Amino acid sequence: MAKTILILAILFISSIFVGCAPKRVKTELDQFFEKNFEGFEIPEARWIKEGESRSFFYKTFDEIWDATILVLMQQGIMVRSSKDTGRIVTITKYPIAIFIERGKDNKKDVTVYLNCMKHLYRRVDKPRVITVQVKSDDVKMIAKDFFDKLATQVYAREKWKWLKSQEKD
């Protein structure tokens, strides 16, 4: 009995000094966080367009941009944005890139694209190894959730006009 307690005590003390947890490996995303995203580049629009998309009709680019910013502020940390190019990068559960495409001939139809930046989970010491496997179903779920919230933000004032405060004459 005394030997068992002694062995357990030795194991406990050695685990404190040596540590039990595996050493955490750094990813590209970790490095960007450490440097406050210095040197981070927004992905190109053509790459973002390879992801999920949804079109919003009878709405202007500015209306969609403003609604997108509101939704993304609620979901994560916005890292970069450029209204001129229509691109935004946000770190949510996974890092995502958004591209808002203006309607042709400035018509009121806007398409929003979302793509997950899985490559930011590459290990720094072994770039071919990705530490977090993001499944395509996860990306589709994130996109669906984002687009549903965006649609609510965009169309809520029209669908539920009774929620607006009434101005008094």
MDTraj code that builds the backbone (N, CA, C; nanometers):
import mdtraj as md
import numpy as np

residues = "MET ALA LYS THR ILE LEU ILE LEU ALA ILE LEU PHE ILE SER SER ILE PHE VAL GLY CYS ALA PRO LYS ARG VAL LYS THR GLU LEU ASP GLN PHE PHE GLU LYS ASN PHE GLU GLY PHE GLU ILE PRO GLU ALA ARG TRP ILE LYS GLU GLY GLU SER ARG SER PHE PHE TYR LYS THR PHE ASP GLU ILE TRP ASP ALA THR ILE LEU VAL LEU MET GLN GLN GLY ILE MET VAL ARG SER SER LYS ASP THR GLY ARG ILE VAL THR ILE THR LYS TYR PRO ILE ALA ILE PHE ILE GLU ARG GLY LYS ASP ASN LYS LYS ASP VAL THR VAL TYR LEU ASN CYS MET LYS HIS LEU TYR ARG ARG VAL ASP LYS PRO ARG VAL ILE THR VAL GLN VAL LYS SER ASP ASP VAL LYS MET ILE ALA LYS ASP PHE PHE ASP LYS LEU ALA THR GLN VAL TYR ALA ARG GLU LYS TRP LYS TRP LEU LYS SER GLN GLU LYS ASP".split()
xyz = np.array([
    [0.0823, -0.1197, 0.0000],
    [0.0000, 0.0000, 0.0000],
    [0.0864, 0.1257, 0.0000],
    [0.1902, 0.1234, 0.0809],
    [0.2790, 0.2390, 0.0891],
    [0.3539, 0.2575, -0.0414],
    [0.3893, 0.1434, -0.1081],
    [0.4593, 0.1520, -0.2368],
    [0.3696, 0.2159, -0.3426],
    [0.2427, 0.1796, -0.3414],
    [0.1473, 0.2328, -0.4382],
    [0.1330, 0.3841, -0.4208],
    [0.1224, 0.4286, -0.2977],
    [0.1090, 0.5720, -0.2704],
    [0.2368, 0.6444, -0.3123],
    [0.3517, 0.5849, -0.2843],
    [0.4794, 0.6447, -0.3222],
    [0.4916, 0.6567, -0.4743],
    [0.4521, 0.5523, -0.5461],
    [0.4580, 0.5535, -0.6932],
    [0.3632, 0.6602, -0.7484],
    [0.2433, 0.6682, -0.6950],
    [0.1473, 0.7687, -0.7397],
    [0.1976, 0.9101, -0.7111],
    [0.2590, 0.9298, -0.5966],
    [0.3144, 1.0602, -0.5615],
    [0.4264, 1.0990, -0.6570],
    [0.5134, 1.0046, -0.6899],
    [0.6230, 1.0315, -0.7833],
    [0.5680, 1.0657, -0.9215],
    [0.4690, 0.9891, -0.9671],
    [0.4075, 1.0174, -1.0970],
    [0.3413, 1.1546, -1.0984],
    [0.2737, 1.1886, -0.9896],
    [0.2071, 1.3185, -0.9807],
    [0.3087, 1.4323, -0.9858],
    [0.4125, 1.4208, -0.9072],
    [0.5149, 1.5260, -0.9020],
    [0.5875, 1.5366, -1.0360],
    [0.6207, 1.4241, -1.0977],
    [0.6900, 1.4294, -1.2269],
    [0.6005, 1.4874, -1.3355],
    [0.4696, 1.4610, -1.3288],
    [0.3794, 1.5178, -1.4299],
    [0.3692, 1.6684, -1.4167],
    [0.3861, 1.7193, -1.2948],
    [0.3826, 1.8642, -1.2744],
    [0.5049, 1.9290, -1.3385],
    [0.6221, 1.8683, -1.3193],
    [0.7444, 1.9261, -1.3731],
    [0.7593, 1.9037, -1.5228],
    [0.7209, 1.7882, -1.5702],
    [0.7372, 1.7546, -1.7117],
    [0.6199, 1.8079, -1.7930],
    [0.5033, 1.8010, -1.7368],
    [0.3840, 1.8455, -1.8066],
    [0.3140, 1.7290, -1.8737],
    [0.1826, 1.7310, -1.8704],
    [0.1043, 1.6219, -1.9283],
    [0.0522, 1.6573, -2.0660],
    [0.0245, 1.7829, -2.0838],
    [-0.0386, 1.8253, -2.2087],
    [0.0619, 1.8232, -2.3232],
    [0.0142, 1.7849, -2.4404],
    [0.1036, 1.7899, -2.5560],
    [0.1371, 1.9344, -2.5914],
    [0.2524, 1.9534, -2.6487],
    [0.2962, 2.0876, -2.6870],
    [0.2089, 2.1377, -2.8017],
    [0.1575, 2.2593, -2.7887],
    [0.0711, 2.3173, -2.8913],
    [0.1567, 2.3642, -3.0085],
    [0.1150, 2.3267, -3.1273],
    [0.1884, 2.3678, -3.2467],
    [0.1281, 2.4973, -3.3000],
    [0.2129, 2.5804, -3.3567],
    [0.1673, 2.7079, -3.4102],
    [0.1179, 2.6921, -3.5525],
    [0.0086, 2.7622, -3.5806],
    [-0.0454, 2.7670, -3.7158],
    [-0.0222, 2.9069, -3.7730],
    [-0.0500, 2.9213, -3.9010],
    [-0.0402, 3.0540, -3.9634],
    [-0.1349, 3.1523, -3.8952],
    [-0.2536, 3.1032, -3.8572],
    [-0.3510, 3.1882, -3.7893],
    [-0.2955, 3.2369, -3.6557],
    [-0.2297, 3.1478, -3.5807],
    [-0.1678, 3.1873, -3.4535],
    [-0.0661, 3.2989, -3.4756],
    [0.0152, 3.2840, -3.5781],
    [0.1171, 3.3858, -3.6067],
    [0.0547, 3.5210, -3.6390],
    [-0.0527, 3.5200, -3.7165],
    [-0.1184, 3.6467, -3.7495],
    [-0.1764, 3.7125, -3.6242],
    [-0.2362, 3.6320, -3.5349],
    [-0.2884, 3.6883, -3.4107],
    [-0.1764, 3.7506, -3.3285],
    [-0.0629, 3.6832, -3.3209],
    [0.0503, 3.7352, -3.2435],
    [0.1019, 3.8675, -3.2996],
    [0.0930, 3.8858, -3.4306],
    [0.1429, 4.0074, -3.4955],
    [0.0314, 4.1070, -3.5253],
    [-0.0849, 4.0866, -3.4629],
    [-0.2002, 4.1740, -3.4845],
    [-0.2365, 4.1820, -3.6333],
    [-0.2226, 4.0708, -3.7016],
    [-0.2547, 4.0540, -3.8428],
    [-0.1746, 4.1456, -3.9342],
    [-0.0578, 4.1854, -3.8880],
    [0.0332, 4.2637, -3.9713],
    [0.0779, 4.1779, -4.0896],
    [0.0693, 4.2322, -4.2093],
    [0.1101, 4.1605, -4.3296],
    [0.0034, 4.0675, -4.3852],
    [-0.1131, 4.0626, -4.3229],
    [-0.2210, 3.9751, -4.3701],
    [-0.2835, 4.0346, -4.4961],
    [-0.3030, 3.9523, -4.5958],
    [-0.3628, 3.9957, -4.7221],
    [-0.5038, 3.9375, -4.7367],
    [-0.5969, 4.0200, -4.7805],
    [-0.7328, 3.9723, -4.8071],
    [-0.7278, 3.8839, -4.9313],
    [-0.7905, 3.7671, -4.9271],
    [-0.7909, 3.6804, -5.0460],
    [-0.8549, 3.7490, -5.1663],
    [-0.8145, 3.7053, -5.2835],
    [-0.8691, 3.7588, -5.4086],
    [-1.0165, 3.7205, -5.4240],
    [-1.0913, 3.8054, -5.4917],
    [-1.2347, 3.7834, -5.5118],
    [-1.2607, 3.6523, -5.5857],
    [-1.1788, 3.6188, -5.6845],
    [-1.2044, 3.4953, -5.7616],
    [-1.1931, 3.3718, -5.6726],
    [-1.1032, 3.3743, -5.5714],
    [-1.0925, 3.2609, -5.4789],
    [-1.2137, 3.2563, -5.3863],
    [-1.2562, 3.3713, -5.3367],
    [-1.3730, 3.3755, -5.2471],
    [-1.4976, 3.3250, -5.3207],
    [-1.5065, 3.3556, -5.4507],
    [-1.6234, 3.3145, -5.5295],
    [-1.6323, 3.1633, -5.5501],
    [-1.5263, 3.0902, -5.5154],
    [-1.5307, 2.9436, -5.5235],
    [-1.6125, 2.8834, -5.4093],
    [-1.6465, 2.9643, -5.3098],
    [-1.7220, 2.9162, -5.1940],
    [-1.8719, 2.9236, -5.2151],
    [-1.9432, 2.9379, -5.1058],
    [-2.0897, 2.9444, -5.1064],
    [-2.1353, 3.0854, -5.1429],
    [-2.2587, 3.0978, -5.1945],
    [-2.3084, 3.2311, -5.2313],
    [-2.4590, 3.2409, -5.2150],
    [-2.5047, 3.3645, -5.2069],
    [-2.6483, 3.3933, -5.2058],
    [-2.6690, 3.5305, -5.2668],
    [-2.7736, 3.5426, -5.3463],
    [-2.8060, 3.6709, -5.4093],
    [-2.9169, 3.7402, -5.3320],
    [-2.9091, 3.8718, -5.3296],
    [-3.0096, 3.9544, -5.2643],
    [-3.0622, 4.0521, -5.3690],
    [-3.1915, 4.0396, -5.3969],
    [-3.2531, 4.1194, -5.5019],
    [-3.3204, 4.2428, -5.4435],
    [-3.3296, 4.3448, -5.5249],
    [-3.3938, 4.4715, -5.4892],
    [-3.3221, 4.5416, -5.3748],
    [-3.1923, 4.5174, -5.3614],
    [-3.1117, 4.5820, -5.2584],
    [-2.9852, 4.6376, -5.3216],
    [-2.9373, 4.7479, -5.2683],
    [-2.8163, 4.8093, -5.3209],
    [-2.6928, 4.7495, -5.2534],
    [-2.5792, 4.7762, -5.3136],
    [-2.4527, 4.7311, -5.2557],
    [-2.4348, 4.7877, -5.1149],
    [-2.4653, 4.9165, -5.0973],
    [-2.4474, 4.9800, -4.9660],
    [-2.5364, 4.9165, -4.8591],
    [-2.6589, 4.8829, -4.8944],
    [-2.7486, 4.8181, -4.7979],
    [-2.6935, 4.6817, -4.7556],
    [-2.6453, 4.6062, -4.8527],
    [-2.5899, 4.4734, -4.8228],
    [-2.4596, 4.4868, -4.7449],
    [-2.3750, 4.5823, -4.7827],
    [-2.2477, 4.6029, -4.7112],
    [-2.2739, 4.6333, -4.5630],
    [-2.3633, 4.7289, -4.5369],
    [-2.3927, 4.7674, -4.3989],
    [-2.4493, 4.6502, -4.3187],
    [-2.5395, 4.5754, -4.3789],
    [-2.5979, 4.4602, -4.3100],
    [-2.4923, 4.3523, -4.2841],
    [-2.4029, 4.3314, -4.3803],
    [-2.2968, 4.2320, -4.3645],
    [-2.2054, 4.2693, -4.2486],
    [-2.1681, 4.3948, -4.2403],
    [-2.0821, 4.4410, -4.1305],
    [-2.1510, 4.4151, -3.9961],
    [-2.2792, 4.4466, -3.9853],
    [-2.3526, 4.4238, -3.8600],
    [-2.3536, 4.2759, -3.8211],
    [-2.3784, 4.1893, -3.9177],
    [-2.3831, 4.0451, -3.8892],
    [-2.2449, 3.9942, -3.8491],
    [-2.1425, 4.0357, -3.9217],
    [-2.0073, 3.9873, -3.8911],
    [-1.9569, 4.0376, -3.7565],
    [-1.9955, 4.1586, -3.7164],
    [-1.9551, 4.2100, -3.5857],
    [-2.0129, 4.1245, -3.4734],
    [-2.1268, 4.0625, -3.4977],
    [-2.1897, 3.9775, -3.3977],
    [-2.1310, 3.8364, -3.3967],
    [-2.0642, 3.7979, -3.5055],
    [-2.0161, 3.6606, -3.5167],
    [-1.8691, 3.6415, -3.4856],
    [-1.7888, 3.7464, -3.4914],
    [-1.6467, 3.7258, -3.4699],
    [-1.5670, 3.8540, -3.4748],
    [-1.4401, 3.8393, -3.5087],
    [-1.3470, 3.9513, -3.5137],
    [-1.3198, 3.9864, -3.6592],
    [-1.3566, 4.1079, -3.6985],
    [-1.3258, 4.1507, -3.8346],
    [-1.1793, 4.1914, -3.8410],
    [-1.1065, 4.1291, -3.9319],
    [-0.9629, 4.1492, -3.9434],
    [-0.9304, 4.2544, -4.0485],
    [-0.9910, 4.2445, -4.1630],
    [-0.9694, 4.3386, -4.2723],
    [-1.1015, 4.3592, -4.3459],
    [-1.1158, 4.4789, -4.4022],
    [-1.2316, 4.5045, -4.4885],
    [-1.1963, 4.6157, -4.5865],
    [-1.2563, 4.6077, -4.7033],
    [-1.2386, 4.7105, -4.8047],
    [-1.3704, 4.7254, -4.8808],
    [-1.4372, 4.8342, -4.8560],
    [-1.5643, 4.8572, -4.9252],
    [-1.5419, 4.8765, -5.0742],
    [-1.4281, 4.9352, -5.1128],
    [-1.3988, 4.9563, -5.2546],
    [-1.3935, 4.8243, -5.3315],
    [-1.3319, 4.7229, -5.2709],
    [-1.3217, 4.5928, -5.3387],
    [-1.4341, 4.4979, -5.2979],
    [-1.5104, 4.5335, -5.1935],
    [-1.6212, 4.4504, -5.1491],
    [-1.5779, 4.3261, -5.0722],
    [-1.4578, 4.3294, -5.0139],
    [-1.4055, 4.2107, -4.9454],
    [-1.3889, 4.2349, -4.7958],
    [-1.4177, 4.1291, -4.7174],
    [-1.4071, 4.1344, -4.5711],
    [-1.3508, 4.0013, -4.5229],
    [-1.2639, 4.0057, -4.4227],
    [-1.2145, 3.8846, -4.3582],
    [-1.2525, 3.8922, -4.2112],
    [-1.3130, 3.7843, -4.1615],
    [-1.3559, 3.7766, -4.0221],
    [-1.3140, 3.6425, -3.9639],
    [-1.2705, 3.6453, -3.8393],
    [-1.2386, 3.5220, -3.7689],
    [-1.3599, 3.4870, -3.6845],
    [-1.4316, 3.3851, -3.7244],
    [-1.5454, 3.3330, -3.6492],
    [-1.4996, 3.1987, -3.5934],
    [-1.5872, 3.1011, -3.5876],
    [-1.5421, 2.9673, -3.5475],
    [-1.4270, 2.9241, -3.6381],
    [-1.4408, 2.9551, -3.7645],
    [-1.3336, 2.9366, -3.8625],
    [-1.3106, 3.0712, -3.9303],
    [-1.1910, 3.0964, -3.9822],
    [-1.1688, 3.2230, -4.0539],
    [-1.2420, 3.2203, -4.1884],
    [-1.3171, 3.3263, -4.2155],
    [-1.3940, 3.3316, -4.3399],
    [-1.3623, 3.4599, -4.4164],
    [-1.3770, 3.4516, -4.5469],
    [-1.3615, 3.5663, -4.6353],
    [-1.4945, 3.5888, -4.7058],
    [-1.5338, 3.7137, -4.7139],
    [-1.6604, 3.7528, -4.7770],
    [-1.6283, 3.8426, -4.8960],
    [-1.7007, 3.8214, -5.0052],
    [-1.6925, 3.9120, -5.1201],
    [-1.8338, 3.9520, -5.1570],
    [-1.8580, 4.0816, -5.1639],
    [-1.9897, 4.1343, -5.2014],
    [-1.9758, 4.1912, -5.3417],
    [-2.0489, 4.1304, -5.4335],
    [-2.0395, 4.1689, -5.5746],
    [-2.1565, 4.2582, -5.6126],
    [-2.1225, 4.3726, -5.6665],
    [-2.2257, 4.4673, -5.7105],
    [-2.3035, 4.4091, -5.8274],
    [-2.4308, 4.4483, -5.8367],
    [-2.5110, 4.4061, -5.9497],
    [-2.4621, 4.4700, -6.0778],
    [-2.4845, 4.4043, -6.1880],
    [-2.4415, 4.4581, -6.3171],
    [-2.5185, 4.5858, -6.3484],
    [-2.4507, 4.6814, -6.4041],
    [-2.5094, 4.8112, -6.4391],
    [-2.5739, 4.8796, -6.3188],
    [-2.5145, 4.8565, -6.1999],
    [-2.5631, 4.9164, -6.0748],
    [-2.7094, 4.8852, -6.0464],
    [-2.7561, 4.7725, -6.0933],
    [-2.8925, 4.7315, -6.0644],
    [-2.9012, 4.6864, -5.9196],
    [-3.0223, 4.6791, -5.8697],
    [-3.0424, 4.6404, -5.7309],
    [-3.0459, 4.4882, -5.7170],
    [-2.9361, 4.4268, -5.7453],
    [-2.9201, 4.2856, -5.7142],
    [-2.7728, 4.2651, -5.6789],
    [-2.7501, 4.2079, -5.5647],
    [-2.6154, 4.1940, -5.5111],
    [-2.5954, 4.0475, -5.4728],
    [-2.4769, 3.9950, -5.5037],
    [-2.4444, 3.8575, -5.4654],
    [-2.3330, 3.8611, -5.3615],
    [-2.3512, 3.7824, -5.2557],
    [-2.2528, 3.7736, -5.1484],
    [-2.1923, 3.6337, -5.1520],
    [-2.0604, 3.6274, -5.1489],
    [-1.9866, 3.5005, -5.1510],
    [-1.9136, 3.4826, -5.0186],
    [-1.9026, 3.3580, -4.9737],
    [-1.8320, 3.3259, -4.8504],
    [-1.7428, 3.2051, -4.8746],
    [-1.6176, 3.2142, -4.8316],
    [-1.5276, 3.0989, -4.8417],
    [-1.4481, 3.0892, -4.7121],
    [-1.4242, 2.9688, -4.6690],
    [-1.3496, 2.9434, -4.5455],
    [-1.2003, 2.9364, -4.5763],
    [-1.1203, 3.0064, -4.4981],
    [-0.9759, 3.0105, -4.5199],
    [-0.9075, 2.8992, -4.4400],
    [-0.9291, 2.7760, -4.4845],
    [-0.8751, 2.6581, -4.4168],
    [-0.7226, 2.6591, -4.4127],
    [-0.6616, 2.7215, -4.5117],
    [-0.5160, 2.7214, -4.5218],
    [-0.4489, 2.7906, -4.4032],
    [-0.5223, 2.8724, -4.3281],
    [-0.4623, 2.9389, -4.2121],
    [-0.4358, 2.8419, -4.0968],
    [-0.4858, 2.7197, -4.1090],
    [-0.4608, 2.6180, -4.0067],
    [-0.3368, 2.5345, -4.0369],
    [-0.2587, 2.5743, -4.1377],
    [-0.1336, 2.5034, -4.1662],
    [-0.0348, 2.5277, -4.0529],
    [0.0401, 2.4228, -4.0221],
    [0.1444, 2.4365, -3.9202],
    [0.2574, 2.5221, -3.9750],
    [0.3155, 2.6037, -3.8888],
    [0.4258, 2.6896, -3.9291],
    [0.5494, 2.6055, -3.9587],
    [0.5758, 2.5054, -3.8726],
    [0.6962, 2.4241, -3.8894],
    [0.6821, 2.3180, -3.9982],
    [0.5591, 2.2792, -4.0303],
    [0.5334, 2.1806, -4.1354],
    [0.4148, 2.2293, -4.2192],
    [0.4397, 2.3146, -4.3183],
    [0.3304, 2.3773, -4.3943],
    [0.2364, 2.2807, -4.4658],
    [0.2794, 2.1583, -4.4874],
    [0.1903, 2.0624, -4.5544],
    [0.0896, 1.9994, -4.4592],
    [0.1098, 2.0190, -4.3295],
    [0.0224, 1.9606, -4.2283],
    [-0.0787, 2.0653, -4.1822],
    [-0.2067, 2.0288, -4.1904],
    [-0.3138, 2.1180, -4.1453],
    [-0.3627, 2.0651, -4.0108],
    [-0.3630, 2.1516, -3.9099],
    [-0.3949, 2.1082, -3.7737],
    [-0.5441, 2.0918, -3.7488],
    [-0.6270, 2.1717, -3.8131],
    [-0.7719, 2.1641, -3.7957],
    [-0.8334, 2.1263, -3.9298],
    [-0.9018, 2.0149, -3.9317],
    [-0.9675, 1.9709, -4.0546],
    [-1.1082, 2.0307, -4.0599],
    [-1.1296, 2.1172, -4.1555],
    [-1.2595, 2.1805, -4.1737],
    [-1.3339, 2.1030, -4.2820],
    [-1.4436, 2.0410, -4.2439],
    [-1.5214, 1.9610, -4.3383],
    [-1.6090, 2.0509, -4.4241],
    [-1.6398, 2.0037, -4.5435],
    [-1.7238, 2.0839, -4.6337],
    [-1.8631, 2.1049, -4.5743],
    [-1.9116, 2.0073, -4.4957],
    [-2.0413, 2.0250, -4.4295],
    [-2.0350, 2.1383, -4.3274],
    [-1.9206, 2.1522, -4.2586],
    [-1.9035, 2.2620, -4.1630],
    [-1.9101, 2.3961, -4.2346],
    [-1.8441, 2.4045, -4.3488],
    [-1.8433, 2.5290, -4.4261],
    [-1.9840, 2.5616, -4.4737],
    [-2.0568, 2.4617, -4.5215],
    [-2.1946, 2.4841, -4.5672],
    [-2.2837, 2.5303, -4.4522],
    [-2.2625, 2.4742, -4.3331],
    [-2.3411, 2.5129, -4.2162],
    [-2.3097, 2.6568, -4.1750],
    [-2.1818, 2.6934, -4.1773],
    [-2.1418, 2.8303, -4.1449],
    [-2.2025, 2.9274, -4.2459],
    [-2.1954, 2.8910, -4.3742],
    [-2.2499, 2.9768, -4.4793],
    [-2.4012, 2.9923, -4.4644],
    [-2.4699, 2.8826, -4.4398],
    [-2.6157, 2.8890, -4.4238],
    [-2.6529, 2.9788, -4.3063],
    [-2.5848, 2.9610, -4.1949],
    [-2.6109, 3.0422, -4.0770],
    [-2.5859, 3.1906, -4.1058],
    [-2.4722, 3.2190, -4.1702],
    [-2.4394, 3.3581, -4.2027],
    [-2.5426, 3.4179, -4.2977],
    [-2.5757, 3.3468, -4.4052],
    [-2.6693, 3.4010, -4.5042],
    [-2.8099, 3.4173, -4.4470],
    [-2.8509, 3.3271, -4.3577],
    [-2.9816, 3.3427, -4.2928],
    [-2.9854, 3.4688, -4.2070],
    [-2.8796, 3.4916, -4.1311],
    [-2.8733, 3.6119, -4.0478],
    [-2.8667, 3.7376, -4.1346],
    [-2.7922, 3.7288, -4.2427],
    [-2.7817, 3.8436, -4.3328],
    [-2.9168, 3.8751, -4.3965],
    [-2.9876, 3.7733, -4.4409],
    [-3.1200, 3.7953, -4.5012],
    [-3.2158, 3.8574, -4.4008],
    [-3.2106, 3.8119, -4.2767],
    [-3.2954, 3.8704, -4.1734],
    [-3.2602, 4.0172, -4.1533],
    [-3.1326, 4.0465, -4.1484],
    [-3.0877, 4.1848, -4.1299],
    [-3.1308, 4.2731, -4.2475],
    [-3.1216, 4.2185, -4.3675],
    [-3.1517, 4.2967, -4.4879],
    [-3.3017, 4.3209, -4.5045],
    [-3.3811, 4.2174, -4.4869],
    [-3.5230, 4.2268, -4.5212],
    [-3.6151, 4.2488, -4.4019],
    [-3.5642, 4.2503, -4.2797],
    [-3.6506, 4.2596, -4.1611],
    [-3.7356, 4.3854, -4.1597],
    [-3.6791, 4.4972, -4.1993],
    [-3.7553, 4.6230, -4.1949],
    [-3.8747, 4.6200, -4.2883],
    [-3.8630, 4.5476, -4.3985],
    [-3.9738, 4.5418, -4.4939],
    [-4.0779, 4.4385, -4.4534],
    [-4.0328, 4.3257, -4.4024],
    [-4.1262, 4.2193, -4.3679],
    [-4.2032, 4.2502, -4.2398],
    [-4.1374, 4.3138, -4.1465],
    [-4.1998, 4.3407, -4.0170],
    [-4.2028, 4.4904, -3.9911],
    [-4.2761, 4.5611, -4.0749],
    [-4.2814, 4.7070, -4.0653],
    [-4.3405, 4.7530, -3.9326],
    [-4.4230, 4.6708, -3.8725],
    [-4.4855, 4.7088, -3.7465],
    [-4.3835, 4.7173, -3.6332],
    [-4.2619, 4.6648, -3.6546],
    [-4.1574, 4.6753, -3.5522],
    [-4.0934, 4.8137, -3.5481],
    [-4.1098, 4.8886, -3.6550],
    [-4.0533, 5.0238, -3.6603],
    [-4.1320, 5.1146, -3.5657],
    [-4.0625, 5.2070, -3.5069],
    [-4.1324, 5.3017, -3.4211],
    [-4.2108, 5.3993, -3.5095],
    [-4.3245, 5.4339, -3.4636],
    [-4.4112, 5.5265, -3.5395],
    [-4.3744, 5.6694, -3.5039],
    [-4.3504, 5.7494, -3.6076],
    [-4.3203, 5.8901, -3.5842],
    [-4.4498, 5.9646, -3.5566],
    [-4.4423, 6.0542, -3.4609],
    [-4.5619, 6.1342, -3.4260],
    [-4.5590, 6.2643, -3.5039],
    [-4.6754, 6.3058, -3.5483],
    [-4.6859, 6.4334, -3.6238],
    [-4.6829, 6.5510, -3.5323],
])
top = md.Topology()
chain = top.add_chain()
for i, resn in enumerate(residues, 1):
    res = top.add_residue(resn, chain, resSeq=i)
    for name in ("N", "CA", "C"):
        top.add_atom(name, md.element.get_by_symbol(name[0]), res)
traj = md.Trajectory(xyz[None], top)
